[in-house]
């Protein structure tokens, strides 16, 4: 009897069944994968707030107890200043006040005191707030902050969105800084240079505290306060003859109250990103996991998912980066920013940003990393400007002190060494000396011009960028534009008529 020939395994029916089994297995596997994402929760096991506080304490060089005490003084000063500001505004609202312009609704605007070559006569309400701040001890509290050192915000509970903790203090701190800088101008105009020097000391202490919190936004707020203070100080030094004692006091303040290095903010943003990721991703126990779709707003603010859905979990599992990849890319952009920050600013024009490939055209799911890269690079490239203006202001004060001692201006900056400055000042942009020359018949009445060579690192004799119409140009192109050559940035510009 002839045996029947076995049918081949790959006949259509078997192939169909095998395909069907493969599809069912695939969908079963996919369902289980998505179900794990759908049912899993984040495991925020690391307290990155505490790590950020440790990092800030290290860079600030302050003990934990002193940092807490200084922070308490600052919070008390900000709250009291805010209370006084609101009190005066309410008083104005309850009376018939004369508007200063068509937009005036009875608010307090300290920039009115600062901006312009002459203090306006219609700043009575700002004067009143400043007087009340002095009487009720706001400036005394700031003085305690300056004496102790930078304050640091307490760690607080371990929860998502670390930046939300300090944001309420930013506007209060900025308002307080404007008030104290305005008081500096009023004191200088009255010839009370010791009070003006005290205002410089306290406002620089405020800027240092704000910048020392370890986050990028904190650093930017602190730097803005510092620039406001130093800008007004430079104007005052040009317009008045400060006493020898006040110049020494200001030099000491500039030495003590320096902003923390940019590395603090960059590393702080790394920790902030780590914290955000751990609060919005699942944890498989091996350091990986997937995005929880109901928390997608933390990591991808441009594509919010209102609630945890199975469809959202599917996207998180198969169409968004996993936790390990996002952490790796976060490290990439922070490390690239740290490397760029180490370069001398005048060298950076030859170094592109190719390492930061995610800073434009963000792929879906990578928006947070791309925006982080953009923000870090912008701050890194603008940070040298603050160094130039701070160091340039220090030289201005040293020149004033030299004049107070010798009744003449030095022929060269090396005459400031060693009696006033420990060494010849260096322009942070290129590592060489600042430009300095005495001038005769200056149209603004300046006896000398002090200037930075700009990013091209070339001494052009103090030639400024010509704006065309204004007699004084307050632009910062030579400090920020790598393509601008042939001009310098003058430190001792006269105050504009109006900003």
ABEGO torsion letter per residue (X at the ends): XBBBBBBBAABAAAAAAAAAAAAAAAAAAAAAAAAAAAABBBBBABBAAAAAAAAAAAAAGBBAAAAAAAAAAAAAAAAAAAAAAAAAAAAAAABBBBBABAABAGBBBAAAAABEABBBAAAAAAAAAAAAAAAAGAAAAAAAAAAAEBBBBBAEBBBBGAAAAAAAAAAAAAAAAAAAAAAAAAAAAAGBAAAAAAAAAAAAAAAAAAAAAGBAAAAAAAAAAAAAAAAAAAAAAAABBBBAAAAAAAAAAAAABBBBBAAAAAAAAAAAAAAAAAAABBBAGAGBEBBBAAAAAAABAABBBABBBAAAAAAAAAABBBAAAAAAAAAAAAAAAAAAAABBAAAAAABBAAABAAABGBBBGAAAAAAAAAAAAAAAAAAAAAAAAAAAAAAAAAAAAAAAAAGBBBABAAAAOAAABABBBBBAAAGBBBBBBBBBGBAAGBABBBBBAEAAGBBAGGBBBBAGABABBABAAAAABAABBGBBBBABBBBBABX
